Amino acid sequence: MMGYRTSKKSKYQLPFYAMIHPTYAFDDMKYNHKESMRMSFVSFFLFAMLAVVEQQFTGIQHIMRDIDKVNIFKTFLLYGAIIVLFVISNWAFCELVDGKAKLKHIWITTNYALLPYSLCGYARVILSNILVQDEAVFLDAITFVGVFWSLVVLINAYMTFHEFEISKTILSLAITVIGMLLIVFLLFLMYTLVQQMVETIATVINEIIFRNRLN
Amino acid sequence: MKKRFIKTAFKMVTVVIMLAILCSVSVSAAIPYTSYTYDSYGNAVETADLYEPEMVVSGSDISSLRFRQPSDMFVAFNKIYILDSGNSRIVVLNEDFKLDSIIEQVLIEGTPQKLQKSSGIFVDGNKNIYIADNGSNRVLCLDETGNVFKEILKPESEYFSESVEFLPTKLVMDSASNLYVKSTGCYQGLVVFDKEYNFKGFYGADLVQTTAEALTDFFWKQFMTEEQRQQLANYVPPEIQNFDITSKDFIYSVTPAQYFPGSKLKAEMDSIRFLNPRGADRLVNQMSKDAFAQLEYDARSLTFVDVVYDENGFINLLDSQHGKIYQFDKNMNLITAFGTLGDYKGSFKVPTAIEVIGDKILVLDKEKSNLTVFKLTNTGKNVHRALMLYNKGKYKEAMEPWQAVIEENPNFELAYIGIGNALYNEQNYKEAMKYFELGRDSKRYSEAFEGYRSQFLRENMVMIFVVVILTLGLWIVIANRNVLFKRKMRKEGK
């Protein structure tokens, strides 16, 4: 399959090319092995950082933040965790229904697909410092464009890599979201169970120590 | 020798420090509560005290008898009329809280009459006194000396159901001599009597709130028989608890939070209203909601028992649950909340009535049988002066007291907004933005920013044009550099 529709873009240019020609770019990436882990992490960082930047630098006329409650690390980790969770959930589900993509591919393409949203987000933050409250509708429009654009790229990426048709891709996306909730629930359950176990063991150890002291 | 000196010096310093600590403790103990307000995020923020307890009047210091369960008071002609219902008398104090006169007895055609659970008093422009005598189901109208010239009994009207008793608890009179009486159990609103004390109608009933429960009940009622329907709980509007009338015949009313049958949840906290003479709520609903959203944490357990409107534009609400006084300004911004339950001077057990005389707040306590007088502190004076000017639109004049407020009390958001507004009116947008940010008013900030932006654009128009044209030109040159370059090459080639 080598040489299938080469786009002449290097693997570092490909994520940006994928914004404009998603189908072509992802085909190129798949068949010419142009995936770049480095670029996927750049995109991932841009996305998680966007939440922080939005919190810190959006014009005060749009959000009046409570400085006591701002926690940059928490925001960063939260948004990062959402993406990790999404990728794992999608991989877990699509593996069941014969999706062809590997976990690595899902991770890379998902992050590539976030790029339009992130770039729109940064543009939005810059604009929010110039526009006043009455003009906030433009900011909402930018967000909408970003989300829609990212979604189109994401669907294209999954169609290429999982080799699904479009309806199946959209359905898999919906189920992925449900899967995310399920994973969170299981994690929480495990957390409480482990906590109880640790507590039991700690109590037993304490008991032994106290008894030894008494004797 | 030297060592000894150091030791004594050390001891002296310790003593001084101890004394200082003791003094500071005794100073802070004078006020038994901490005042606070809510910032725009809904966090309670401690502020400097705007009011401090000045004195406590218990009756024995001014007359032979102590107050016994005083239930209401009214301020008129700069005098305080206290309904001392336990002693069946009315005590009148002057503005220095010294005895002015006492109406020892209420006389009906010469025979003294005992007051029974009377709980409301009002004094009109002719110094006639009106008492809501709950226990005897009537309103007594007395003249200055205590002679009853009119008893208002239960009105005979088809609108007034026979099964409902007339239980007057609170009353006011407007400038046209209409008497508004609150009768317990009368959910249609306040009972209104005209000049000749004839029943005129009802006024200002609250609305039944639409809840999911009320809607489902309404749905099932459509399929029920008459008997079944009667067994269901009726949805009636909550009763007004207490009210006060302004000089322009508007009525501020408080309604305790409603309980719905079957549910333990308190309803929305829409319990202060500003009624016009027709009985419609003039306090824009959103404003009232905002006011109570400010009290997010308090509002769940509030029981407002009295409200008083200060002609300077302040609204004081008295809450009996925690013994707190909430002061709002005309625009329903919470200025301060203070007061507590307890035994100290300045705290209450069962606060029942609140009044304002001059800039002092009076609170009557039924259980402790005394009257507590609160006076403004320095900070309070500044806040009031600033707010009075500010609410009149005199932003510039208000700036100086606002500055003083900020110095004493940097948590006061309204002060920053006040200064911001003054700066905004002077078109000093940049500074105004700074103050609106400190006051956390994003809407006003946005407006100031808009002003600043257009100012900036106007001043730098030429520069912006130059930059834009230069960038465009540069871009065109770079985009066509091949063409330009080649042409040159061709020329050289020739």
Boltz contact constraints between the chains, C-beta under 6 A:
constraints:
  - contact:
      token1: [A, 60]
      token2: [B, 437]
      max_distance: 6.0
  - contact:
      token1: [A, 60]
      token2: [B, 445]
      max_distance: 6.0
  - contact:
      token1: [A, 61]
      token2: [B, 442]
      max_distance: 6.0
  - contact:
      token1: [A, 61]
      token2: [B, 445]
      max_distance: 6.0
  - contact:
      token1: [A, 61]
      token2: [B, 446]
      max_distance: 6.0
  - contact:
      token1: [A, 61]
      token2: [B, 449]
      max_distance: 6.0
  - contact:
      token1: [A, 64]
      token2: [B, 440]
      max_distance: 6.0
  - contact:
      token1: [A, 64]
      token2: [B, 442]
      max_distance: 6.0
  - contact:
      token1: [A, 66]
      token2: [B, 41]
      max_distance: 6.0
  - contact:
      token1: [A, 132]
      token2: [B, 446]
      max_distance: 6.0
  - contact:
      token1: [A, 132]
      token2: [B, 449]
      max_distance: 6.0
  - contact:
      token1: [A, 132]
      token2: [B, 450]
      max_distance: 6.0
  - contact:
      token1: [A, 133]
      token2: [B, 446]
      max_distance: 6.0
